Amino acid sequence: MRLPPNAPAMPSWLGQDLEAIRRLMQSELPAPLHPFMQGLGYDLPGRHDFPLRPFLLLSAARHYGRSGDRPIRLGAAVQMIHVASLLHDRLGQTPPAPGPADDPNGAAAGHRRESTDILLGDYLFAKASQVVVRDGDECIIRDMIRTSAESAEAKARIVGLDEPALGLGPRHCFEACAEKLSLLLSLSLRTGALLGETVPEEVRALSEYGRLLGRTLRIFDDLRFWKQPEEADSCPAAERALAHPLIVLWEEEGREAWEGARRELSRPERTAFESLRERLLRGGWLEASAREAGREAASAAERLADLAPTPERNLLQELARRIGESAVWRCLE
């Protein structure tokens, strides 16, 4: 993710640990695959986006006094899973390379891109599993397997949201999209906590923090799409009709209004997008989304109130609050 402009200052240890994760990921990935990763815009672990999931794992581990090789190895594993998920998410969305309409090379380039996404995604999932198995903690292994299955189920639910026969409501759609984001955040925090000597109640508190942070980030990214669509690459095109302000519109004005907005969103003209954005502004739906992001962020911070007041605990709380504040600013700016 891209941290908001008002993000809290990062601790001094973070840069060194993230560099160690980058080197570990490079060593796990065969040299012939490096150009594909870099060419796809998903460098190791990401030159432009902040590697949030390793950060959450490292912070939870350090909260309990754990640092060193194990958190770095497991941080690399969750980043591999995240990058693999990004690659798989865009399957079916990659347009053919530009060229004449009758040029078969355009379609061939699109197929090669999708084949590469599948190859890299599957490879990274397998490598992440190897890293976790080598670590040897049975609780962490079981948790990662369970979360991977739940993530696949969440993706399947999103694919099925477009079936009118299911009669799904707007809130169900948001829950499915937010869950896909939240699952790996919660896993990262639980993994970091399990590296230390903690109690189940604190593991659950950190996991719930991750769930609520994921909901906050989902709304934040949706608002970013409506304010700066050219930068909102975190929301797959297939899910943009389920962006939170459109979910609010659906709740307040009905499914028919949402279907009309979705048709407008699919039009290529920039004026259609701007007209729809103006409608969301007039209706107060962007502001309603920002308020909900603020509530989710405050709830996330509150979940950690009973943990020992370490710098890492305080940083996690502050991060959630700042993201919630940024969602409001993004709506009002």
C-alpha positions in Angstrom: 0.0 0.0 0.0 1.0 3.7 -0.2 1.1 5.2 3.2 -0.9 8.4 3.6 1.0 11.7 3.7 0.4 12.0 7.4 1.7 8.6 8.2 3.6 8.3 11.5 7.4 8.2 11.4 8.7 4.7 10.9 11.2 3.2 13.5 14.9 3.0 12.9 15.0 -0.8 12.8 12.4 -1.1 10.0 14.7 -0.2 7.0 17.3 -2.8 8.0 14.7 -5.5 8.5 12.9 -4.8 5.2 16.2 -4.8 3.3 16.8 -8.3 4.8 13.4 -9.4 3.6 14.2 -8.0 0.1 17.5 -10.0 0.0 15.8 -13.1 1.2 13.0 -12.9 -1.4 15.7 -12.4 -4.1 17.5 -15.5 -2.9 14.3 -17.6 -2.9 13.4 -16.5 -6.5 15.5 -18.1 -9.3 17.5 -15.5 -11.3 15.6 -16.2 -14.6 12.4 -15.0 -12.9 13.7 -11.7 -11.5 13.2 -9.8 -14.8 9.6 -10.9 -14.9 8.9 -9.7 -11.3 10.5 -6.3 -12.0 8.9 -5.9 -15.4 5.5 -6.6 -13.9 5.9 -3.7 -11.5 6.2 -6.0 -8.4 9.8 -5.6 -7.5 11.1 -7.3 -4.3 9.2 -6.5 -2.2 8.0 -3.3 -3.9 9.8 -0.1 -4.8 6.7 2.1 -4.8 4.4 0.6 -2.2 5.1 0.2 1.5 5.3 -3.5 2.4 2.6 -3.3 5.0 2.2 -7.0 5.8 5.9 -7.6 6.7 5.7 -4.4 8.7 2.8 -5.6 10.7 4.4 -9.0 11.4 7.7 -7.4 12.4 6.0 -4.9 14.7 3.9 -7.5 16.5 7.0 -9.7 17.0 9.0 -6.7 18.4 6.1 -5.8 20.7 6.8 -9.2 22.3 10.6 -8.8 22.3 11.2 -10.9 19.2 13.5 -9.9 16.3 16.1 -11.5 14.1 16.0 -14.2 11.5 12.6 -15.8 12.2 10.5 -12.6 11.9 12.4 -11.7 8.7 11.9 -15.2 7.2 8.2 -15.2 8.0 7.9 -11.5 6.9 9.2 -12.6 3.5 6.7 -15.4 3.4 3.7 -13.1 3.9 5.1 -10.7 1.3 5.4 -13.6 -1.2 1.8 -14.5 -0.6 0.7 -10.9 -1.0 2.6 -10.5 -4.3 1.2 -13.8 -5.5 -2.3 -12.6 -4.7 -1.8 -9.4 -6.7 -0.7 -11.4 -9.7 -3.6 -13.7 -9.5 -6.1 -10.9 -8.9 -5.4 -9.3 -12.3 -5.9 -12.5 -14.3 -8.5 -11.7 -17.0 -8.0 -8.0 -16.6 -4.7 -7.6 -18.6 -5.5 -5.9 -21.9 -3.7 -7.1 -25.1 -0.7 -5.1 -26.1 -1.6 -2.1 -28.3 -1.5 -2.7 -32.1 -3.7 -3.1 -35.1 -7.0 -4.7 -34.6 -6.1 -7.6 -36.9 -2.7 -8.1 -35.3 -2.6 -11.5 -33.6 0.5 -10.5 -31.6 -1.6 -8.3 -29.3 -3.7 -11.2 -28.1 -0.6 -13.4 -27.9 1.1 -10.8 -25.7 -1.9 -10.7 -23.4 -1.8 -14.5 -23.1 1.9 -14.5 -22.3 1.3 -11.9 -19.6 -1.4 -14.0 -18.0 0.7 -17.1 -18.2 3.6 -15.3 -16.5 1.2 -14.1 -13.8 0.0 -17.7 -13.1 3.6 -19.0 -13.1 4.9 -16.4 -10.7 1.9 -16.4 -8.5 1.9 -20.2 -8.1 5.7 -20.2 -7.6 5.5 -17.5 -4.9 2.7 -19.3 -3.0 4.8 -22.5 -3.1 8.0 -20.7 -1.9 6.1 -19.1 0.9 4.8 -22.5 2.0 8.4 -23.8 2.0 9.6 -21.0 4.2 6.9 -21.5 6.7 7.4 -25.3 6.8 11.1 -24.8 7.3 10.4 -22.5 10.2 8.6 -25.5 11.8 6.0 -23.8 14.1 2.9 -26.0 13.7 0.5 -23.3 14.9 1.9 -20.9 12.3 1.8 -23.5 9.5 -1.9 -24.4 10.3 -2.8 -20.7 10.5 -1.2 -20.0 7.1 -2.9 -22.9 5.4 -6.3 -22.0 6.9 -5.9 -18.3 5.9 -4.9 -19.3 2.3 -8.1 -21.3 2.0 -10.2 -18.5 3.4 -8.6 -16.0 1.0 -9.4 -18.3 -1.9 -13.0 -18.6 -0.7 -13.2 -14.8 -0.3 -12.0 -14.3 -3.9 -14.6 -16.9 -5.1 -17.4 -14.9 -3.3 -16.3 -11.7 -5.0 -16.4 -13.5 -8.4 -20.0 -14.6 -7.5 -21.2 -11.2 -6.5 -22.2 -10.4 -10.0 -24.8 -13.1 -10.1 -28.3 -11.3 -9.8 -29.9 -14.6 -8.9 -28.1 -14.7 -5.6 -29.9 -11.6 -4.5 -26.9 -10.3 -2.5 -27.2 -6.9 -0.7 -24.6 -4.1 -0.8 -23.3 -4.8 2.7 -22.5 -8.4 1.8 -20.5 -7.1 -1.2 -18.4 -4.8 0.9 -17.8 -7.5 3.5 -16.5 -9.9 0.8 -14.2 -7.3 -0.7 -12.9 -6.1 2.7 -12.3 -9.7 3.9 -10.0 -10.4 1.0 -7.8 -7.5 2.1 -8.1 -8.1 5.9 -7.2 -11.8 6.0 -3.5 -11.5 5.3 -3.2 -8.4 7.5 -4.6 -10.4 10.4 -2.4 -13.4 9.6 0.7 -11.2 9.6 -0.1 -9.9 13.1 -1.0 -13.3 14.5 2.2 -14.7 13.2 4.3 -12.0 14.8 2.4 -12.5 18.1 3.0 -16.2 18.0 6.7 -15.7 17.8 6.5 -14.2 21.3 5.2 -15.4 24.6 1.7 -14.1 24.6 -1.8 -15.2 25.5 -4.7 -16.1 23.2 -6.6 -12.9 24.1 -3.8 -10.7 22.8 -3.5 -12.8 19.6 -7.2 -12.3 19.0 -6.9 -8.5 19.7 -4.1 -8.2 17.1 -6.1 -10.3 14.7 -9.2 -8.1 15.1 -7.0 -5.0 14.7 -5.9 -6.4 11.3 -9.5 -7.1 10.3 -10.6 -3.5 11.1 -7.4 -2.0 9.6 -8.2 -4.0 6.4 -11.7 -2.5 6.3 -10.3 1.0 6.8 -7.7 0.5 4.0 -10.4 -0.8 1.7 -12.4 2.4 2.1 -9.3 4.5 1.9 -8.3 2.9 -1.4 -11.8 3.3 -2.7 -11.8 7.0 -1.9 -8.4 7.3 -3.5 -9.8 5.8 -6.7 -12.5 8.5 -6.8 -10.1 11.3 -6.0 -7.1 10.2 -8.1 -8.2 7.2 -10.3 -4.8 7.1 -12.2 -3.1 6.3 -8.9 -5.7 3.8 -7.5 -4.0 0.6 -8.8 -4.8 -1.3 -5.6 -8.5 -1.7 -6.5 -8.8 -4.3 -9.3 -10.9 -3.1 -12.2 -13.5 -5.9 -11.7 -14.1 -4.6 -8.1 -14.5 -0.9 -8.8 -18.2 -1.1 -9.1 -18.1 -2.4 -5.5 -16.1 0.6 -4.2 -17.5 1.8 -0.9 -19.1 5.0 -2.0 -21.1 3.0 -4.6 -22.0 0.6 -1.9 -23.4 3.5 0.1 -25.3 4.7 -3.0 -26.8 1.2 -3.3 -27.9 1.2 0.3 -29.5 4.6 0.1 -30.9 4.7 -3.4 -31.4 1.1 -4.3 -29.9 -1.5 -6.6 -31.3 0.1 -9.8 -29.4 3.3 -9.0 -26.2 1.2 -8.4 -26.7 -0.6 -11.7 -26.9 2.7 -13.5 -23.8 3.9 -11.7 -21.9 0.8 -12.7 -22.8 1.3 -16.3 -21.5 4.8 -16.1 -18.3 3.6 -14.6 -17.8 1.1 -17.4 -17.9 3.9 -20.1 -14.5 4.9 -21.4 -15.2 8.6 -21.5 -13.6 10.7 -18.8 -16.7 12.8 -18.6 -18.8 9.8 -17.5 -16.4 9.2 -14.5 -16.4 12.9 -13.5 -20.2 13.0 -13.7 -20.5 10.0 -11.5 -18.0 11.4 -9.0 -20.0 14.7 -8.8 -23.1 12.7 -8.1 -21.4 10.9 -5.3 -20.2 14.2 -3.9 -23.6 15.8 -4.1 -25.3 12.8 -2.5 -22.8 12.8 0.4 -21.8 9.3 -0.4 -18.0 10.1 -0.5 -18.3 11.8 2.9 -20.3 8.8 4.3 -17.5 6.5 3.3 -14.9 8.7 4.9 -16.9 8.7 8.1 -17.1 4.9 8.1 -13.3 4.6 7.5 -12.8 6.9 10.5 -15.0 4.7 12.7 -13.3 1.5 11.6 -9.8 3.1 12.2 -10.8 4.2 15.7 -12.1 0.7 16.5 -8.9 -0.8 15.3 -6.8 1.3 17.6 -9.1 0.6 20.5 -8.6 -3.2 20.1 -4.9 -2.8 21.1 -5.7 -0.6 24.2 -5.2 -3.5 26.7 -1.8 -4.5 25.2 1.4 -3.4 27.0 2.2 0.2 25.9 5.3 -0.5 23.9 6.5 1.7 21.0 5.3 -0.9 18.6 1.8 -1.1 20.0 1.7 2.7 19.9 2.9 2.8 16.3 0.2 0.3 15.2 -2.5 2.4 16.9 -1.2 5.6 15.4 -1.0 4.1 11.9 -4.7 3.1 12.0 -5.7 6.5 13.3 -3.7 8.4 10.6 -5.2 6.2 7.8 -8.7 7.0 9.1 -7.9 10.7 9.2 -6.5 10.6 5.7 -9.7 9.1 4.4 -11.6 12.1 5.7 -9.0 14.6 4.3 -9.1 12.8 0.9 -12.9 13.2 0.8 -12.8 16.9 1.8 -9.8 18.2 -0.1 
